[in-house]
Amino acid sequence: MGRPVHGWIADSVFQEIDIATGELLFEWRASQHYEAIESYMTHPLAGYISAIPFDFFHINSVDKDSQGNYLISSRHMHTITCISPTGEILWILGGRRNEFKDLSNGKAINFKWQHDARWLSEDDGILTLFDNREAGPLHIDGPYSQGMMLQLDVSNRTATLLHTYVSLQQTRAPSQGSLQFLLETEHVFIGWGHSAAYSEFATNGTLLCESHFGASWLYFWGRVVSYRAFKKIDWVGRPEYPPAAKIHDGRLYVSWNGATEVVEWVLEAALEGDDEFNEIDVVEKKSFEESFLLPSVLSYSQYRVAALDRSGQVLGYSEVIENEPPTTLINLLVTVCVWMGFIVGGWQCSTRVMCRKSTRVGWNKNW
């Protein structure tokens, strides 16, 4: 590689651990099976000192099949590798050691800097991956990123490209990204990683929907990113913390970040000297934050808000908020006097400035 014999690398390791016992069940190291010279990554400064090691492999996904084999993605080798439960390499798809014949005129194994390699169907040999085709401005290998669905005949070592999935904006993500197959609809859901967007496709590649959660003109700079994006129809968010509520200028504002089942907010209040709360208002949840106009009854000393689901069940209560002290007549008079002082003071200053300007102009004329 034109470098000193001794240098520093960033190794890639994955482990399988029994969560209950903490026992290490399996461990695999890329440096024991791949050579640094096989990498497609280039970095003129990497490897000379420990602070900047050469990231030759860069593992970014692991999937385990029903036979106990591991499917791993190496971003910097451009490879999908299948590893046995004993740690041996069973086969390699892509990269410098590719073992498969491409039956799609080079389009099946031409992925670069990929992420998220997964089995879709072991029986049919179908796997999916996110083909970045870029790893920064010095490593661009295609006009745009894409999702890929491949069919492998492992016995005969052949690979066929079934479908590709391209963003409406032909987004090219220099890092991150994911592909999820939705069993309920047989659609393909893609997160564009470094670019703040996600898309849903029919299996054949037809784009059904695309949205972005960050300004598209900032995609290049990566100011808003998501390593992977997922869609789950029946997912429910139930935060462990209570709804947030705050009183400001006679209104009570309420929100509950992460809660997906809230349909209505109920405002409850307690009379002074009474710990029992009574329902006094209800609003429909239409946006992230809703608010209540507080009543003018001075005897209400405390407020709280209840979050209700579609069946009217209480999902949670906000913390109890002390009512803001009412404005007394003395406080009102003090406020009026202060404002009158500002007005009179400002008028006097304005008059003095005008007088000074008049005197200065007259002096200039006399001269």
Secondary structure, DSSP 4 states (H G I P E B T S, - for coil): --S-SS--B---EEEEE-TTT--EEEEEEGGGT--GGG-----TTTTSBTTB-B--S-EEEEEE-TTS-EEEEETTTTEEEEE-TTS-EEEEESSTT---EESSTT-SS---S-EEEEEEETTTTEEEEEE--BSSTT-B-SSS-EEEEEEEETTTTEEEEEEEE--TT----SS--EEEEETTTTEEEEE-TTSSEEEEEETTS-EEEEEESS-GGGGGGTSS--S-----TT-----SSPPEEEEETTEEEEE-TT-----EEEEEEEETT---EEEEEEEE--SSEEEEEPPS-TTEEEEEEEEE-TTS-EEEEPPPEEPPPPPPHHHHHHHHHHHHHHHHHHHHHHHHHHHHHHHHHHHHHH-
